[in-house]
Amino acid sequence: MGTEPLRVAVTVLNPSALFELAVPCTVFDGEGYELVLCATEPPGAPLRGPGGLRMQAEHGLEALEEADLIVVPACMMDVGYEPSAELVDALRAAHARGTRIASLCSGAFVLAATGLLDGREAATHWKYADELARRHPRVRVNAQALYIDDGDILTSAGTAAAIDLCLHIVRTDYGTAAAAAVGRRMVVAPHREGDQTQFAPVRPVPAPQSLAPVLDWALARLHEPLTMDQLAQRAGMSLRTFGRHFAREIGATPLRWLNQQRLARARELLETTDLTIDAVAERSGLGTADGLRQHFHRALGTTPAAYRRTFRGQVSAVG
């Protein structure tokens, strides 16, 4: 890549939820990142996991001082976990230094204990949302979002949404093609928008009334001027029924989903080809170069040309 890898410190809580601990260890185990695990307890001290599992972290909280990103996995709410004063102080100090901090699932309770979520919108697993709001009334809890990126602080819902947030971070750091490469390595869908509902599936499973065939058909024709009538007819539904079914299964409106997929296609083309901006706009279905620039400015706060300069060729770094 020509640049130093980003240092990711994952806090191993005691006890720790295994899945949300494994997610960042898997996603950030690549050439673009340097992964370290740390804990409040002394290095090598036994840490508890589910089912009697015992783990060890190689580093103490001093590892947070050199981190570019800190990830706080889920804590074991059913055993009344409370973060230590040392962890709270270390996270506050890291944030003051400008370090990004992300929480996964119930890890939001750890961030809330630091006060870093006060006045912010935060995501957590839907079953913990009421409790988080009760304990920390200054946090604006969003029980629906898969994840929320507030710049220096990022939060996610549980299980699959933890993967979504970590892949979003890779996409932010190295581009959409790099995140797609990690997604392929993990055999998961590479991109779900954070504001999709927590109840939206990672990938629609083919079944009666499933939208999977319609989505595949549309993805192969993003460059064409697709209409909602076409999609509804393809699904064999009325326009109104199709809209309701789409929102329930996908967690977004058909138009929003189409725009998201077209923007993702444009990002991929900018990263992996030498096509002109006009050609990228045409092939992604976003019209003209002016239309593409408007979409990039609204969604990403940048221009297609600047995006290409930033992310061109970086997919191999973390793939």
Buried (B, 14 or more C-beta within 10 A) or exposed (E): EEEEBBBBBBBBBBBBBBBBBBBBBBBBBBEBBBBBBBBBBEBEEEBBBEEEEEBEBEBBBEBBEBBBBBBBBBBBBEEEBEBBEEBBEBBBBBBEEEBBBBBBBBBBBBBBBBBBBEEBBBBBBBBBBEBBBEEBEEBBBBBBBBBBBEEEBBBBBBBBBBBBBBBBBBBBBBBBBBBBBBBEBBEBBBBBBBBBBBEBBBEBEEEEEBBBEBBEBBEEEBBEEBEBEBBBBBBEBEBEEBBEBBBEBBBBEBBBBBBBBBBBBBBBBBBBEEBEBEEBBBBBBBBEBEBBBEBBEEBBEBBBEEBBEEBBEBBEBBB
